[in-house]
Amino acid sequence: MNTPLVEQIMTRDPAIVAPNDPIRVAIEQMQAHGCRRLPVVENAKLVGIVTDRDLRRATNSPFVLRERWYDEFLLDQITVRACMSINPITVTPRTPIIEAAKLMRSRKIGGLPVVDGDYLVGIVTETDLLNYLIRLLETQT
């Protein structure tokens, strides 16, 4: 039996943002694509990752009451670069699925950009892994 590889389950051509995009763009991308993380790409190369949690931290403080206009201002003025994680943990398309799953579990992360060199080719997420598990279990019944 061949070792199942990330390229078999990854999401190809995922939604992305650029580091200089306002966080409003990242929020809109996540909503439009139903995802919780976005690879950050500059000059076609992966430079970071931003999650919904990163964006919430950048815009919300439980200690500060603000007016609506200020929230709108923040969405347009804070860039993705200000809240993204740089040098994210990545895998390649040829990484065994089990290695990617173990890496996500040990690092407590919900997704891994898939790169070929420095270039983003996809993303593998918890959802991709769960869908794979479901397919495996369905073939056994």
N, C-alpha and C positions, 0 to 999 in steps of 0.2 A: 504494500500500500504506500502510495506517495505521501510525503509530508505536506499537509495543507499549508498554503502560503497566504500571506496578507493580501497579495494581489487578487486572490479569489473572492475576498469578501469586502475589500475597501470600497469606500465611496470615491469614485473618480471625479475629477473636476469639481471639487467642493467650492462652496461659496467662500470668497476671500475678501479681505480688506487690505488697504495700504496703511503704512504707519502714520501718514499725515492726514488720513481721513478723520473727520470729526467722529466722536463716539456715536453720534446720532446715526451715522451711516452703518456702523457695526450693529447697533440695536435693530435697525430696519432690516439689515441682511439676515440677522438671526430670526427675526419674526417671519420674514418672507420665506425662508428656507426651513423653518422649524428645527433649528439647531441651537446648541448651547455653547459652541466654540467655533472660532474662525481662525484659520491660518492667516498670518500677516505676511504679505508678499511685497517685495520692492525690487524693481528691475528683474522680474520673473524669478527671484530667489526667495526662499523662505527666510524670514528674519525674526519671526516670533509667532506667538499664539495669544489670542485674547478670548476670555470666557465671559459668560453672562455674569458670573460672580465678580470678575475684574471690573466690569462696567457698572455693576451696582455699587461697588465700593467707591468708584470714582465719582458717582453722582449723588450718593445718599450718605448723609450723616445724621444719626439719630439725635445728635446734640445741637443741631442748627435748624431753626425754622426759617424757611425761605419763602419768598413769594414765587408764584408760577413763572414770572418773566425771568427770574434768575435761573430756575431749572432749565428753561429753554436756552438761555445764554450758555450754560455749562455744556449742554448737549452739542452745541455748535462750536464751542471754543476749546474744549479738551480734545486732544487728538488720541487716536488709538495708541500711538507710541508712548504716551504718558502712563498707560495702564497695562500694556501687554507684557507678557513674559518673553524675555529674549532667550535665544538659544534653547528652544524647546526640545524635549526628548523626542526623537524620531525613530522610525523604522524604515526599512526599504520594502519594495514589493516582494522581494525574495525572503523576507523574514518569516520563519514559521509562525503560524497563528498562535500556537501555544506560547511562544516566546513573547509575542506582543501582549497576550492576555496576562501573563505573569508579570510583565513590566508594568502594565496598567494597574494591576492589583498591588504590587509592591510599592509603587510610587503614588498610589491613590489618585490616579488621574482618569478622566473619562474618555480621553481620545488621544491619538498619536498622529501627527502629520506623517505622511508617507512620502519619502523623498528618493529621488534618483540623483545622486550627487547633491547639489544644493537646491535642485529644482523640485518644487512640489508636484506630485503626481496624484495625490489622493489623501484621504484621511481614514483612519480606522477608529471606530467608536465602540462604546459599550453596546449600543444598539446593533451594530454590525456583528459583534460577537454573540449577542443573544439570538439574532436571526440565524446565525450559523449553527448555534447549539440546537435551536428548534428544528432546523432542517435535519441535523444529525439524528435527533431523537425520533423524529417522525419516520425516518427511514428504518428505524429499528422496530417499529410496531406493526 
